Amino acid sequence: MLRSGRGAERTLRLSTMKRVLFVCVENSNRSQMAEGFARARGGTRVDAQSAGSQPSGVINPRAIAFMAERDIDLRTQHSKSLQDVGDAAFDAVITMGCGDACPWIPAKRRDDWALPDPKHLSDEDFRCVRDEIEQRVTALLRDLGIEART
């Protein structure tokens, strides 16, 4: 039986969305920025999430401020643990250079972006990490068949 209406549209949208998880230790800087870029650039075509192996419980105010420079609001996101993202399959899991501190999570694609934690970097260097994350997220979305919005 064919379903029609809103429920069918939602089911189709969810089945065609790409699920992406960004992981770092504290889930307060790099993975939060990557999630923000993926949501903003991928729109309804991506289910972007982030988590930490040892979440700090807060998003770094500098990450919030520097992402606002790109018109991306991180204030609605929150720092969470890997247990909070559930066990549904991911199309891509991206770790942020956290080595053994980030456990292996099954996915169709796995990458490690060995990026420095910008927490203690100067504002200029923090922005450089942010910009590198933006470029990598855009490339990831393209690889997943998602035309990134600007």
Contacts in CASP RR format, 6 or more apart in sequence:
PFRMAT RR
TARGET T0000
AUTHOR 0000-0000-0000
METHOD contacts of the structure
MODEL  1
MLRSGRGAERTLRLSTMKRVLFVCVENSNRSQMAEGFARARGGTRVDAQS
AGSQPSGVINPRAIAFMAERDIDLRTQHSKSLQDVGDAAFDAVITMGCGD
ACPWIPAKRRDDWALPDPKHLSDEDFRCVRDEIEQRVTALLRDLGIEART
2 8 0 8 1.000
3 11 0 8 1.000
13 44 0 8 1.000
14 47 0 8 1.000
16 45 0 8 1.000
17 44 0 8 1.000
17 45 0 8 1.000
17 46 0 8 1.000
17 47 0 8 1.000
18 45 0 8 1.000
18 46 0 8 1.000
18 47 0 8 1.000
18 91 0 8 1.000
18 92 0 8 1.000
18 141 0 8 1.000
18 144 0 8 1.000
18 145 0 8 1.000
18 146 0 8 1.000
19 46 0 8 1.000
19 47 0 8 1.000
19 49 0 8 1.000
19 88 0 8 1.000
19 89 0 8 1.000
19 90 0 8 1.000
19 91 0 8 1.000
19 92 0 8 1.000
20 38 0 8 1.000
20 46 0 8 1.000
20 47 0 8 1.000
20 48 0 8 1.000
20 49 0 8 1.000
20 90 0 8 1.000
20 91 0 8 1.000
20 92 0 8 1.000
20 93 0 8 1.000
20 94 0 8 1.000
20 140 0 8 1.000
20 144 0 8 1.000
21 49 0 8 1.000
21 50 0 8 1.000
21 51 0 8 1.000
21 85 0 8 1.000
21 90 0 8 1.000
21 92 0 8 1.000
21 93 0 8 1.000
21 94 0 8 1.000
21 105 0 8 1.000
21 107 0 8 1.000
22 30 0 8 1.000
22 31 0 8 1.000
22 34 0 8 1.000
22 35 0 8 1.000
22 38 0 8 1.000
22 48 0 8 1.000
22 49 0 8 1.000
22 50 0 8 1.000
22 51 0 8 1.000
22 94 0 8 1.000
22 96 0 8 1.000
23 31 0 8 1.000
23 50 0 8 1.000
23 51 0 8 1.000
23 52 0 8 1.000
23 53 0 8 1.000
23 82 0 8 1.000
23 93 0 8 1.000
23 94 0 8 1.000
23 95 0 8 1.000
23 96 0 8 1.000
23 98 0 8 1.000
23 102 0 8 1.000
23 105 0 8 1.000
24 30 0 8 1.000
24 31 0 8 1.000
24 50 0 8 1.000
24 52 0 8 1.000
24 53 0 8 1.000
24 95 0 8 1.000
24 96 0 8 1.000
24 97 0 8 1.000
24 98 0 8 1.000
24 102 0 8 1.000
24 117 0 8 1.000
25 52 0 8 1.000
25 53 0 8 1.000
25 54 0 8 1.000
25 98 0 8 1.000
25 101 0 8 1.000
25 102 0 8 1.000
25 117 0 8 1.000
26 52 0 8 1.000
26 54 0 8 1.000
26 55 0 8 1.000
26 56 0 8 1.000
26 57 0 8 1.000
26 79 0 8 1.000
26 117 0 8 1.000
26 119 0 8 1.000
27 50 0 8 1.000
27 51 0 8 1.000
27 52 0 8 1.000
27 55 0 8 1.000
27 56 0 8 1.000
27 57 0 8 1.000
27 79 0 8 1.000
27 80 0 8 1.000
27 81 0 8 1.000
28 55 0 8 1.000
28 56 0 8 1.000
28 57 0 8 1.000
28 58 0 8 1.000
28 59 0 8 1.000
28 60 0 8 1.000
28 63 0 8 1.000
28 79 0 8 1.000
28 119 0 8 1.000
29 59 0 8 1.000
29 60 0 8 1.000
29 62 0 8 1.000
29 63 0 8 1.000
29 117 0 8 1.000
29 118 0 8 1.000
29 119 0 8 1.000
29 129 0 8 1.000
30 96 0 8 1.000
30 113 0 8 1.000
30 115 0 8 1.000
30 117 0 8 1.000
30 118 0 8 1.000
30 129 0 8 1.000
30 133 0 8 1.000
31 50 0 8 1.000
31 51 0 8 1.000
31 52 0 8 1.000
31 96 0 8 1.000
32 50 0 8 1.000
32 59 0 8 1.000
32 60 0 8 1.000
32 63 0 8 1.000
32 74 0 8 1.000
32 77 0 8 1.000
32 79 0 8 1.000
33 63 0 8 1.000
33 66 0 8 1.000
33 67 0 8 1.000
33 74 0 8 1.000
33 129 0 8 1.000
33 130 0 8 1.000
33 133 0 8 1.000
33 134 0 8 1.000
34 48 0 8 1.000
34 50 0 8 1.000
34 94 0 8 1.000
34 96 0 8 1.000
34 133 0 8 1.000
34 136 0 8 1.000
34 137 0 8 1.000
35 48 0 8 1.000
35 49 0 8 1.000
35 50 0 8 1.000
35 77 0 8 1.000
36 48 0 8 1.000
36 67 0 8 1.000
36 72 0 8 1.000
36 74 0 8 1.000
36 77 0 8 1.000
37 70 0 8 1.000
37 72 0 8 1.000
37 133 0 8 1.000
37 134 0 8 1.000
37 137 0 8 1.000
37 138 0 8 1.000
38 46 0 8 1.000
38 48 0 8 1.000
38 137 0 8 1.000
38 140 0 8 1.000
38 141 0 8 1.000
39 46 0 8 1.000
39 48 0 8 1.000
39 72 0 8 1.000
40 70 0 8 1.000
40 71 0 8 1.000
40 72 0 8 1.000
40 149 0 8 1.000
41 137 0 8 1.000
41 138 0 8 1.000
41 141 0 8 1.000
41 146 0 8 1.000
41 148 0 8 1.000
41 149 0 8 1.000
41 150 0 8 1.000
42 48 0 8 1.000
42 141 0 8 1.000
42 146 0 8 1.000
42 148 0 8 1.000
42 149 0 8 1.000
43 149 0 8 1.000
45 146 0 8 1.000
46 141 0 8 1.000
46 144 0 8 1.000
46 146 0 8 1.000
49 85 0 8 1.000
50 77 0 8 1.000
50 80 0 8 1.000
51 80 0 8 1.000
51 81 0 8 1.000
51 82 0 8 1.000
51 84 0 8 1.000
51 85 0 8 1.000
52 79 0 8 1.000
52 80 0 8 1.000
52 81 0 8 1.000
52 82 0 8 1.000
52 102 0 8 1.000
53 81 0 8 1.000
53 82 0 8 1.000
53 98 0 8 1.000
53 101 0 8 1.000
53 102 0 8 1.000
53 103 0 8 1.000
54 101 0 8 1.000
55 79 0 8 1.000
55 80 0 8 1.000
55 81 0 8 1.000
56 79 0 8 1.000
57 78 0 8 1.000
57 79 0 8 1.000
57 80 0 8 1.000
58 79 0 8 1.000
59 74 0 8 1.000
59 75 0 8 1.000
59 77 0 8 1.000
59 78 0 8 1.000
59 79 0 8 1.000
60 119 0 8 1.000
62 118 0 8 1.000
62 123 0 8 1.000
62 126 0 8 1.000
63 74 0 8 1.000
63 118 0 8 1.000
63 126 0 8 1.000
63 130 0 8 1.000
64 73 0 8 1.000
64 74 0 8 1.000
64 75 0 8 1.000
66 123 0 8 1.000
66 126 0 8 1.000
66 127 0 8 1.000
66 130 0 8 1.000
67 73 0 8 1.000
67 74 0 8 1.000
67 130 0 8 1.000
68 74 0 8 1.000
69 127 0 8 1.000
70 130 0 8 1.000
70 134 0 8 1.000
82 103 0 8 1.000
82 105 0 8 1.000
89 106 0 8 1.000
89 107 0 8 1.000
89 108 0 8 1.000
90 105 0 8 1.000
90 106 0 8 1.000
90 107 0 8 1.000
90 108 0 8 1.000
91 107 0 8 1.000
91 108 0 8 1.000
91 109 0 8 1.000
91 144 0 8 1.000
92 107 0 8 1.000
92 108 0 8 1.000
92 109 0 8 1.000
92 110 0 8 1.000
92 111 0 8 1.000
92 140 0 8 1.000
92 144 0 8 1.000
93 105 0 8 1.000
93 106 0 8 1.000
93 107 0 8 1.000
93 109 0 8 1.000
93 110 0 8 1.000
93 111 0 8 1.000
94 110 0 8 1.000
94 111 0 8 1.000
94 112 0 8 1.000
94 113 0 8 1.000
94 136 0 8 1.000
94 140 0 8 1.000
95 102 0 8 1.000
95 110 0 8 1.000
95 111 0 8 1.000
95 112 0 8 1.000
95 113 0 8 1.000
96 102 0 8 1.000
96 112 0 8 1.000
96 113 0 8 1.000
96 115 0 8 1.000
96 117 0 8 1.000
97 112 0 8 1.000
97 113 0 8 1.000
97 114 0 8 1.000
97 115 0 8 1.000
99 112 0 8 1.000
104 110 0 8 1.000
109 143 0 8 1.000
109 144 0 8 1.000
111 140 0 8 1.000
113 133 0 8 1.000
113 136 0 8 1.000
115 129 0 8 1.000
115 132 0 8 1.000
115 133 0 8 1.000
116 125 0 8 1.000
116 129 0 8 1.000
118 125 0 8 1.000
118 126 0 8 1.000
118 129 0 8 1.000
118 130 0 8 1.000
121 129 0 8 1.000
137 148 0 8 1.000
138 148 0 8 1.000
141 147 0 8 1.000
141 148 0 8 1.000
142 148 0 8 1.000
END
